[in-house]
């Protein structure tokens, strides 16, 4: 588990999610694999109030379904652990759009206008239940929400879009170059007093455009 300025990347994600105004129960849904024992230990050492659910490593849809049942939630906000630059204000915006429009599923990446790494998905437990019962392909089971996204006749869908297309920007972590980029952003912006925003990152890239070249090859 890689560290960003002395803390595991997962904890950096959780620090940012905890700043969401619309959050309620915070749950880390991981696998039953022994190699993920470190995730459980790390989360418990960080904050014992965070829920932990362990389920299938392949059928992630089933893992989410069982986690939702265990914690008796009505709405699920899905944010992945490879997005340590996630902006809680943007995630809140997606949740608010979901609530205001009475959607079954809402996100900001069906038509991408936000940078990779700002992804937030929101869906009702009823939609999760329906997908869990009806989704059969490996892709639909592994990635949780494809069945909802591919069936607008069965689910009321909404995509939240930014006023400017920022989809060229890659702020998620899949490769070593991504991690290098994210680390440099943290070195410039991290503070214990406040959570830096997407706008703060854009300001850094305006001043130091070369930073965006670090992981440009993977776009």
Secondary structure, DSSP 8 states (H G I E B T S, - for coil): --EETTEEHHHHHHHHHTT-TT----EEEEES-GGGHHHHHHHHHH-TTSEEEEE-SS-HHHHHHHHHHHHT-SEEEE--TT-TT--HHHHHHHHHHHHHTT-SEEESTTTT-S-BT---EEEEHHHHHHHHHH--SHHHHHSSSHHHHT-TTTS-EEE---SS--TT-B-S-SSHHHHHHHHHHHHHH--SS----HHHHHHHHHH-GGGGGTTGGG-
